[in-house]
């Protein structure tokens, strides 16, 4: 089968994705926030203190404007520090193809079990019936479980392998009657 490749793009904060190396130990990258947030709080406190003091000399209008600009610069620097990026991933999936070879020779009509009083010969299962029961039975669900992850193709063989095949559709499960045909 051909591999299927899909691309996925995701927004990431690279600073938070990398580890923080502190005193020879590697910590989770989110510890950068434990450093960045207190620094921003101190910076905002400095802006308020500075422009309350300067508001008396240059006026509150200009002081508010300059304080807002300084806060915007700090926020932009913090944003850039976190290294925002779009990261593209390529996901490649290769699916196996399952081929089932089904014996359709005359020996599959044989009955291997011994009859008893509780089970007469007419009620014994043939080899083919046992195989169909295994493939489609409710307990094992062999074919259904195969089809969940892989495409399944059936080939018949008897004295020789049949040239044609049947690709099973996972949306249309086969029944015991389909197997007999």
PyMOL commands that set and color helices and strands:
alter all, ss='L'
color gray80, all
select helices_A, chain A and resi 14-17+31-58+60-81+106-109+121-123+127-136+142-149+176-180
alter helices_A, ss='H'
color red, helices_A
select strands_A, chain A and resi 4-13+20-22+25-27+84-93+97-103+151-157+161-168
alter strands_A, ss='S'
color yellow, strands_A
deselect
rebuild
show_as cartoon
